[in-house]
Amino acid sequence: MRFDLKTPCKNCPFRTDETAIRFQCEERAREIEEQAYRRGFPCHLSADYFEAEDEYSEESGYVFGKTTQHCAGAIIMYLKSSLGPWPGIDNDEDLHEKLEAQMDMMAPVFDSEGEFIEASA
């Protein structure tokens, strides 16, 4: 995964403005937040799309490929609410510092995971 983005894309679900994608329920927002925290979250503009082969396979969705960027909105949200590196960036302190210096912290992004989840409740 790559960490070159500085600001979230127009439809980033972690944005607080009207251009953001919103989820239909709090449960889905919790799943997205948990995935982003634990394993990272691919930006849909650069991610590979995985299509489930049948109803017994894993769910379809966006996955990291060789050139996939990590979602800038998720990074900004975790930087705003975190006390340090999180599992989605491999708890990497050097990367955490790089991201703190690089990201547009004024972008319209939720200040915490709780605010993100509440927006879909």
N, C-alpha and C positions, 0 to 999 in steps of 0.2 A: 504494500500500500504506500501511497505517496502523501506528502504533507505540504504541498505547494500552494494551496488555496489560502487566501487571506480574509475572505468575506463569504458569507453564504450565498448560494444561488437564489434566484427569484422565488422558486417554489420550495425552498428548504422547509421541512416540517418544524425546525427549531426556531424559525423566525416568528416574531410577534405581530407582524403586520398582516394586511389583507391578502398579500400574494402567496402566503404559505399554504402548503397542503395541510389539511386537518384530518384527523382520524375520526371514525364514526363512534368510537367508544373509548372509555378510559382504559379498558383492558388492552386494547391494541396499542395505545400510547405507552402503557407500562412495558409491553413486550419490546417495542422499539427502543425505549430508553434503556432497558436492561441489556439488550443486544449492543447498543452503542457503548455503554459503560464497560461491559465485559469483553467484547470482541471487536469493537470499533464499528463504524457505520459508513458504508460506501456512499459517496455522492452519486446520485442516480444519473448524472450527466456523463460520468466516466466509468461507471460500473458495468460489469457483464450481467446479462439477465439469464437466470437459470429457470428453465421451464420444467416443471414436474412431468414425469413420463406417464403417470397414472394417479389415481386417487390414493394409492398406497405409498407413493413416493414422498420425499420431502416436499414442502411447500415451494411454489415458484417464488422468485424474488430476485433482488439485486445482490450480487456477490462481488467480492474483491477479485480483480484480475491483476495482471502485471503492472498496468499503468493506471489503475484506479486511484483516484484521490479520496482521501478521508473527508467526510463531510465537515465543512468549516463551521457550520452552525452548531453541530454537536461539540466540536472542540471549544468554541467560544463559550457555550453554556457550561461545560465542565471547568473551564478556566475561571469563569465567574464564581462558580459554587464550590470549587475544589480546594483542598488544603495542600494538594500536591498531585503527582502523577497518578493516573488511574489505569486499570488493566487494559482498556481499549487502546492504549498507546504503550503497552507492555511495561507499565510502571517506570518508563524511561525518564529519569530526571533531566538529562541533557536535552532530550526532545521537548520535554515540558517547558524548559526555559526558552528554547528556540521558538516554540509556539506562542508563548507569552509575549515575546518581542515582535512576532510576525503578524499576529491576528488583529483584525479591525475590531477592537473591543467596543466600539461605538455602534456596531451593526445592530439592527433590531432583532435581538435574540433573547430568549428567556434567560432569566438570572439564575434559575435553578431547575432541577429535575421535577420538583413538586409543581412549579408553575407550568412547566411543559405538560405534565399529566393532567392538571386541573383544566387546561384549555380544551381538553377533549372529553371532559366529564359531562 
